[in-house]
Structures are given as C-alpha cells and as structure tokens.
Amino acid sequence: MDKERDKFIHGSLAQGHPMELAERVFTLIKPFAGYGFPKAHAISYGLISYWTAYLKANYPEEYMTCLLNAYSDNTDKIATTVAECRRMGFAFLPPDIHRSQAQFALEKQRDGSPAIRFGLAMVKNVGTSSVVPFIESRAKAEGPITTIEELCRATDMSGLTRKTLENLAKVGAFDQFGDRGGIISSIDRIHSLAKSEAALRDSNQT
C-alpha cells in the first residue's frame, strides 16, 4: 500500500498534476480524521488493557466491585456487570440498613467467601448525599440496634426523606426489623420519629 502511494505521488509530480495529487492525498487522509489512532494512543490503550486484565484475573472481586461503582449512573452497564459477576460465581447481597455502604462494597460472608453488597445510594431515588451522614453516624452508634426506634435515635436520619425511606424499605433494607409491608405502611411514622430525634439532638438539651 505504501509503495503504491509513493509511486502515485512521484508519478503525479512528474506529470505535473498537483490538483489531482492533492485530491487523492486528501482522500487518503480523510478516513483517518474519523478516528485517529497514533502510537501514543495505541500504547496507552494497550497498557490499560493489560492492567484491567491483570486486575480482573488476580483480584476479581475487587475489580468487579470498582467496575460497578464506576457505572453507578448507568443502569444498563450495571445490569451487564451484575450478569458478568454472577457468571463468575460471585454472590450478591441485597441492600441492608446496617451493613450497606453508600456504594457497592465487598463483604465477607459467614463462610469467609467474599460477596458484593448492594449500596444504599445505588437504590433508585436514593442519593449519596442523603445516606452518607447516616452511614457516618451509624459507625459511631454504641451497641447493637435491634429496632427502627433505636435506629432513629442512634443515627442521623435527617437526610433521609419519606420517599427515600420508602424506596429503601421496598428493596428490603429494613427487612431485619420486621415484615416489609408493615414497615412500608409505617413510613410516615418512621419519618416523623427520625425528624423529631434529629431536632432533639440539635437542640443541645439533655
């Protein structure tokens, strides 16, 4: 291909057809403008491909967890990645108000095998900003929390709106506290209790 191109260019110059030469050269270059792939670009792609292949082969759970978090705003990509995780034999754990972090996170099961826990902020209509204060306060809570009332008193749930609480209940995040239907029907009371407890903490009164 290069020899034919050089032969054409030299022949056109010898015959004195600069316009025809320019048009043919432009025709050759034009497709490259659609997606130029210089050597530096190719090396970078190759290096990234090597890194990702190495991480997926040697640290599969960590790699897939990070991949899920990278696709947090793309439900189609998340669905594809979850399917790949299941193909690889990874266990998926549902959202849990006690154990879930804001994003997808690795968690060891009772038998010591790793599993991926669904993040609270990954639930539809639940944002990261609303659950981060709750998660931070949950880490500081003293003793086990066995009821929703204790949860409202021991943690900062002021950022969780009624809709947020309802969506978390629908996906089973509160299942350890009782029947899901009963919890969903009591969302208004739970939200009111969370707000009153938050107001009490902010009042600086004992």
C-alpha positions as CSV (number, residue, x, y, z in Angstrom):
1,M,0.0,0.0,0.0
2,D,2.8,2.4,0.9
3,K,4.7,1.6,-2.3
4,E,1.7,2.2,-4.5
5,R,1.0,5.5,-2.7
6,D,4.6,6.7,-3.2
7,K,4.6,5.6,-6.8
8,F,1.4,7.5,-7.4
9,I,2.7,10.7,-5.7
10,H,6.0,10.7,-7.6
11,G,4.3,9.9,-10.9
12,S,1.8,12.8,-10.4
13,L,4.5,15.2,-9.5
14,A,6.4,14.1,-12.6
15,Q,3.4,14.6,-14.8
16,G,2.5,17.9,-13.3
17,H,-0.9,17.2,-11.9
18,P,-0.8,18.9,-8.4
19,M,-4.6,19.3,-8.0
20,E,-5.2,15.7,-8.8
21,L,-2.4,14.8,-6.4
22,A,-3.9,17.0,-3.6
23,E,-7.3,15.5,-4.0
24,R,-6.0,11.9,-3.9
25,V,-3.9,12.6,-0.9
26,F,-6.8,14.3,0.8
27,T,-8.9,11.2,0.0
28,L,-6.3,9.0,1.7
29,I,-6.2,11.2,4.8
30,K,-9.9,11.8,5.3
31,P,-10.8,8.5,6.8
32,F,-8.1,8.9,9.4
33,A,-9.9,12.1,10.7
34,G,-12.8,9.9,11.8
35,Y,-10.7,8.2,14.4
36,G,-7.0,8.9,14.5
37,F,-5.0,6.3,16.4
38,P,-1.4,7.5,16.9
39,K,1.2,5.3,18.5
40,A,0.9,7.1,21.9
41,H,-2.8,6.4,21.9
42,A,-2.3,2.7,21.0
43,I,0.3,2.3,23.7
44,S,-2.0,3.9,26.3
45,Y,-4.9,1.6,25.3
46,G,-2.6,-1.4,25.4
47,L,-1.3,-0.6,28.8
48,I,-4.8,0.0,30.3
49,S,-6.0,-3.3,28.7
50,Y,-3.1,-5.1,30.4
51,W,-3.8,-3.5,33.8
52,T,-7.5,-4.3,33.7
53,A,-6.9,-7.9,32.5
54,Y,-4.4,-8.4,35.3
55,L,-6.7,-7.0,38.0
56,K,-9.7,-9.0,36.8
57,A,-7.6,-12.2,36.7
58,N,-5.9,-11.7,40.1
59,Y,-8.3,-9.5,42.1
60,P,-11.7,-10.4,40.5
61,E,-14.0,-9.4,43.4
62,E,-12.3,-6.0,44.0
63,Y,-12.1,-5.3,40.3
64,M,-15.8,-6.0,39.6
65,T,-16.8,-4.0,42.7
66,C,-14.9,-1.0,41.4
67,L,-16.4,-1.5,38.0
68,L,-19.9,-1.5,39.4
69,N,-19.2,1.8,41.2
70,A,-17.7,3.3,38.0
71,Y,-21.0,2.5,36.3
72,S,-23.2,3.8,39.1
73,D,-25.0,6.3,36.8
74,N,-25.6,3.8,34.0
75,T,-28.3,1.2,34.8
76,D,-27.7,-0.8,31.6
77,K,-24.0,-1.1,32.4
78,I,-24.7,-2.1,35.9
79,A,-27.1,-4.9,34.7
80,T,-24.4,-6.2,32.3
81,T,-21.8,-6.1,35.0
82,V,-24.0,-7.9,37.6
83,A,-24.7,-10.6,35.0
84,E,-20.9,-11.0,34.5
85,C,-20.4,-11.2,38.3
86,R,-23.0,-14.0,38.5
87,R,-21.3,-15.8,35.6
88,M,-18.1,-15.6,37.6
89,G,-19.8,-17.1,40.6
90,F,-19.9,-14.0,42.9
91,A,-22.6,-13.7,45.5
92,F,-24.7,-10.6,45.6
93,L,-26.2,-9.4,48.9
94,P,-29.2,-7.1,49.0
95,P,-29.3,-3.6,50.5
96,D,-29.1,-3.6,54.3
97,I,-29.6,-0.6,56.5
98,H,-27.0,-2.0,58.9
99,R,-24.3,-3.3,56.5
100,S,-24.6,-1.5,53.2
101,Q,-22.2,1.4,52.4
102,A,-23.2,4.2,50.1
103,Q,-21.8,2.3,47.0
104,F,-21.2,-1.3,46.2
105,A,-18.8,-2.8,48.6
106,L,-17.1,-6.2,49.3
107,E,-18.3,-8.1,52.4
108,K,-17.2,-11.4,53.8
109,Q,-20.0,-14.0,54.3
110,R,-20.1,-16.3,57.3
111,D,-18.1,-19.0,55.5
112,G,-15.4,-16.4,54.7
113,S,-16.2,-16.2,51.0
114,P,-16.4,-12.7,49.5
115,A,-19.7,-11.2,48.3
116,I,-20.7,-7.8,46.9
117,R,-23.2,-5.8,49.0
118,F,-25.6,-3.5,47.2
119,G,-25.0,0.1,48.2
120,L,-27.8,2.3,49.7
121,A,-27.1,5.1,47.3
122,M,-27.5,2.7,44.4
123,V,-31.2,2.3,45.2
124,K,-33.4,4.3,42.8
125,N,-34.2,7.8,44.1
126,V,-31.7,7.5,46.9
127,G,-28.7,9.8,46.5
128,T,-25.3,9.6,48.0
129,S,-25.6,12.9,49.9
130,S,-28.6,11.7,51.8
131,V,-27.1,8.5,53.0
132,V,-23.5,9.5,53.8
133,P,-24.4,11.3,57.1
134,F,-26.5,8.3,58.1
135,I,-23.7,5.9,57.4
136,E,-21.1,8.0,59.3
137,S,-23.4,8.3,62.3
138,R,-24.2,4.6,62.1
139,A,-20.5,3.8,62.5
140,K,-20.4,5.8,65.8
141,A,-23.5,4.2,67.3
142,E,-22.9,2.3,70.6
143,G,-24.2,-1.2,70.9
144,P,-26.5,-3.2,68.6
145,I,-29.5,-1.7,67.0
146,T,-32.5,-4.0,67.1
147,T,-35.4,-1.8,66.3
148,I,-36.3,1.0,64.0
149,E,-36.9,3.3,67.0
150,E,-33.3,2.7,68.2
151,L,-32.1,3.3,64.7
152,C,-33.8,6.7,64.6
153,R,-32.3,7.6,68.0
154,A,-28.8,6.3,67.4
155,T,-28.2,7.6,63.9
156,D,-28.6,10.7,61.9
157,M,-31.5,10.1,59.5
158,S,-32.3,13.7,58.9
159,G,-31.2,13.5,55.3
160,L,-33.5,10.6,54.5
161,T,-36.7,11.8,53.1
162,R,-40.0,10.0,53.3
163,K,-39.6,8.9,49.7
164,T,-36.0,7.7,50.4
165,L,-37.1,5.6,53.4
166,E,-40.0,4.1,51.3
167,N,-37.6,3.1,48.5
168,L,-35.2,1.6,50.9
169,A,-38.0,-0.4,52.6
170,K,-39.3,-1.6,49.2
171,V,-35.9,-3.1,48.3
172,G,-35.6,-4.9,51.7
173,A,-33.1,-2.7,53.5
174,F,-35.3,-2.8,56.7
175,D,-36.3,-6.4,56.5
176,Q,-34.4,-7.4,59.6
177,F,-36.8,-5.2,61.6
178,G,-40.0,-7.0,60.6
179,D,-42.5,-7.5,57.8
180,R,-41.7,-5.4,54.7
181,G,-45.4,-4.5,54.1
182,G,-45.8,-3.4,57.7
183,I,-42.7,-1.2,57.5
184,I,-43.8,0.4,54.3
185,S,-47.2,1.2,55.8
186,S,-45.5,2.8,58.8
187,I,-43.1,5.0,56.7
188,D,-44.8,8.3,57.8
189,R,-44.4,7.5,61.5
190,I,-40.8,6.4,61.0
191,H,-40.0,9.6,59.1
192,S,-41.7,11.7,61.8
193,L,-39.7,9.9,64.5
194,A,-36.4,10.4,62.6
195,K,-37.2,14.1,62.2
196,S,-38.1,14.6,65.9
197,E,-35.0,12.7,67.1
198,A,-32.8,14.9,64.8
199,A,-34.4,18.0,66.2
200,L,-33.9,16.8,69.7
201,R,-30.2,16.2,69.1
202,D,-29.8,19.7,67.5
203,S,-31.4,21.4,70.5
204,N,-28.3,20.9,72.7
205,Q,-30.6,19.9,75.5
206,T,-30.2,16.7,77.6
